[in-house]
Amino acid sequence: MSQKFDTYEELGQKMANYGKENPEIMTAFSKLHDAGSKNGALSFKYKELIALGIGIHAKCEGCIVMHIQDALKAGATHGEIVETIGTAIYMGGGPAVVYGTKAFAVLQAYEAENGVQ
């Protein structure tokens, strides 16, 4: 992405690098991610939208980047992501506005780079 956020790929590489140094933790995290991401009563898409909202509330820029892209790959629409951002703002107040608008910038950048309108 052509902005100040780490890209999805850069974040993945940082996690892989850390995993080489601390494989026990990253293997456990990977298993937790896999278990929490499985389709169940909630589909992977909705779990990614929830994770995006939590990432906004937690002020986690890397989480925002990764969960927007994963939500889109799972079939989330622009409108679903915009509403997820809005729900995070509703629940998180002022700080969530700051990170929600950052999330919207990530969405716009991803869509522009991938020819999505």
Helices and strands as residue ranges (DSSP letters): H 8-21, H 23-37, H 44-57, H 61-73, H 78-113
